[in-house]
Amino acid sequence: MPTSYGRVSTFDPLTLNGLIAWWSPRFGVVAPNGGQLVSWTDIVSGKVITGTTANGTLTYRSSGINGRPAFFGVTAAGQPVGTGPTLSISQPNTTYVVMSDTASTFIGADGLSARQILGSPGGVNSAPGMFAGASINSTFNVSGPNVYCGSFNGTASAQYINSSAVPAVTGSAGANALGQVVLGTGTAGGQGFIGDLLYFSGLHGPAERSAVMGWLSSLYSVQGG
């Protein structure tokens, strides 16, 4: 396994316990620059997300988010443009993603109470994903990109944005495990960029969460990250 994954610090997510899957646009991508995704293989154990053109597009951009590789997706409401494996990660679990903010509810675990894992807000006063509608904190970048963390722990679930140690919003994620990874699903169509996507079993505390989110913020030059 390579010893570096585009890190801009000495931090390495592979050193943390419980890393189940890590998709990075810098590795494991089969797609031409500007072209439709064929397959995207995760770093941890070779899990694959495949692209489809039936419902929209998911194209690879070598300079997508602040000069870093990313995928640009365009989808109609509830229509996937990329489908992956079933993860079956029981709660508590923790998910991280880097996204631009022109998207709308772009990542899901299909068919579950925690279906909308992390998505992009519809505006400055709405929170992404399963907690839509709640006010969010001041670290949110309206024009993106943003780093999101979903901390899933039943009725004590929370979502964090960028560098803030205070949850953007809290709520219930139900009790189900995470299921299939789906890109482009959700209650609304949209478009936008997606960068790194990481899934961990177990609940991350402040130190782990700060380390992952700080690394992603630095990697993608996130303002206020």
C-alpha positions in Angstrom: 0.0 0.0 0.0 1.4 3.4 -0.8 2.7 5.5 2.1 1.2 8.8 1.0 -2.3 9.7 -0.2 -1.8 13.4 -1.1 -1.3 14.4 2.5 -0.4 18.0 3.3 0.5 17.1 6.9 1.8 14.2 8.8 -1.7 13.0 9.6 -2.9 9.7 7.9 -6.5 8.4 8.3 -5.2 4.9 7.9 -3.7 5.2 11.4 -7.1 5.5 13.0 -9.0 2.5 14.2 -12.3 1.5 12.5 -11.7 2.9 9.0 -14.0 0.8 6.9 -13.9 2.6 3.5 -12.1 5.6 2.1 -12.8 6.8 -1.5 -10.3 9.5 -2.7 -10.5 11.2 -6.1 -6.7 11.0 -6.2 -6.6 7.2 -6.3 -8.5 4.2 -7.7 -10.3 6.2 -10.4 -11.1 4.8 -13.8 -12.4 7.8 -15.8 -10.8 10.3 -18.2 -10.4 13.9 -17.2 -13.8 15.5 -17.9 -15.3 12.1 -18.6 -17.9 9.9 -17.0 -16.9 7.7 -14.0 -16.4 4.0 -14.8 -15.3 2.8 -11.4 -13.9 4.3 -8.1 -12.0 1.9 -5.8 -11.6 2.6 -2.1 -8.2 2.6 -0.5 -8.9 0.3 2.5 -10.2 -2.9 0.9 -11.0 -2.4 -2.7 -14.7 -1.6 -2.5 -16.0 -0.2 -5.8 -18.4 2.6 -6.7 -19.5 2.4 -10.3 -21.0 5.2 -12.4 -24.2 5.3 -14.5 -25.5 7.7 -17.1 -29.1 6.6 -16.8 -30.0 9.4 -14.4 -27.4 12.0 -14.9 -23.6 12.3 -14.9 -20.7 11.9 -12.6 -17.6 13.2 -14.2 -14.0 13.3 -13.1 -12.2 16.6 -12.8 -8.4 16.6 -12.2 -8.8 20.2 -10.8 -12.2 20.1 -9.3 -12.1 21.6 -5.8 -9.5 24.3 -5.3 -7.1 22.6 -7.6 -7.6 19.1 -6.2 -9.2 16.2 -8.1 -12.9 15.7 -7.5 -16.1 14.4 -9.1 -18.8 16.7 -10.6 -22.2 15.2 -10.4 -25.5 16.3 -12.0 -28.6 14.3 -11.0 -32.4 14.5 -10.8 -34.3 14.0 -7.6 -33.7 10.6 -6.0 -31.8 9.3 -9.0 -28.3 7.8 -8.5 -25.3 8.5 -10.7 -23.0 6.3 -8.8 -23.7 3.1 -6.8 -21.4 1.3 -4.4 -21.2 -1.6 -1.9 -23.5 -2.2 1.1 -21.3 -1.3 4.1 -23.6 -2.6 6.9 -21.9 -0.4 9.5 -23.9 -0.5 12.7 -24.3 2.6 14.9 -22.4 4.3 16.3 -20.4 5.3 13.2 -18.7 8.4 11.8 -18.6 9.6 8.2 -16.7 12.4 6.6 -17.0 14.1 3.2 -15.7 17.1 1.3 -18.4 18.7 -0.9 -19.1 21.9 -2.8 -22.3 23.6 -2.1 -24.1 23.6 -5.4 -25.1 20.0 -4.7 -28.2 18.8 -2.9 -28.3 15.8 -0.7 -25.8 14.0 -2.9 -24.7 11.0 -0.8 -27.0 8.3 0.7 -27.2 4.9 2.4 -30.2 3.8 0.4 -33.4 2.7 2.1 -32.4 3.4 5.7 -33.5 5.9 8.4 -30.0 7.3 8.1 -30.4 7.3 4.3 -29.2 10.9 3.6 -25.8 10.6 5.2 -24.3 13.9 4.2 -25.4 16.3 1.6 -25.1 19.9 0.7 -27.3 22.7 2.2 -29.9 24.5 0.1 -28.9 27.8 1.6 -27.1 29.5 4.5 -29.8 28.7 7.0 -30.3 25.1 6.2 -28.3 22.1 7.4 -27.3 19.3 5.0 -28.5 15.8 4.8 -30.8 14.1 7.3 -30.9 17.2 9.5 -32.2 19.6 6.8 -34.0 22.6 7.9 -32.1 23.4 11.1 -29.9 26.5 11.4 -26.1 25.9 11.0 -23.1 27.6 12.4 -21.0 30.4 11.0 -18.2 28.2 9.8 -20.3 27.1 6.8 -19.1 28.4 3.4 -22.1 29.4 1.3 -20.0 29.1 -1.9 -18.1 26.0 -0.7 -16.3 23.8 -0.4 -17.1 22.5 3.1 -16.0 19.5 5.2 -18.8 17.6 6.8 -18.8 15.0 9.6 -21.8 12.9 10.4 -21.7 11.4 13.9 -24.3 8.7 14.0 -25.5 7.5 17.4 -29.2 7.0 17.4 -31.1 9.9 19.0 -27.8 11.6 20.0 -26.5 12.0 16.4 -24.8 15.2 15.2 -23.4 16.9 12.2 -20.2 19.1 12.2 -19.0 21.5 9.6 -15.4 22.6 9.1 -13.4 23.7 12.1 -16.3 24.1 14.6 -16.2 21.9 17.7 -19.8 22.7 18.2 -22.3 20.6 16.2 -24.0 22.4 13.3 -27.1 20.5 14.3 -28.2 17.5 16.4 -31.0 15.0 15.9 -31.9 11.4 15.5 -30.5 9.1 12.9 -32.8 6.2 13.8 -31.2 2.9 14.8 -30.3 1.2 11.5 -26.9 0.4 10.2 -25.6 2.2 7.1 -26.4 0.4 3.9 -25.5 0.9 0.3 -23.3 3.8 -0.8 -25.2 5.8 -3.4 -24.1 9.0 -5.1 -26.8 11.3 -6.4 -29.7 10.1 -4.2 -31.9 12.2 -2.0 -35.1 14.2 -1.9 -33.9 16.8 -4.4 -31.8 16.9 -7.5 -28.7 19.0 -7.8 -25.2 19.4 -9.0 -21.8 19.9 -7.4 -18.4 18.5 -6.5 -17.5 15.7 -4.2 -14.0 15.0 -2.8 -12.8 12.4 -0.3 -15.4 10.2 1.4 -14.5 8.2 4.6 -16.5 5.8 6.7 -15.5 4.7 10.2 -17.1 2.3 12.6 -17.4 3.7 16.1 -18.0 7.3 17.3 -15.1 9.8 16.9 -14.3 12.1 19.8 -13.2 15.7 19.5 -9.5 14.9 18.9 -10.1 12.4 16.1 -12.8 14.5 14.5 -10.5 17.6 14.6 -7.6 15.6 13.1 -9.7 14.3 10.1 -11.5 17.5 9.4 -8.4 19.6 9.8 -6.5 17.4 7.4 -9.4 17.5 4.8 -9.7 21.2 5.2 -6.0 21.7 4.6 -6.0 19.3 1.7 -8.8 21.1 -0.1 -8.0 24.7 1.1 -11.3 25.0 2.8 -11.9 28.6 4.0 -12.4 28.6 7.8 -11.5 24.9 7.9 
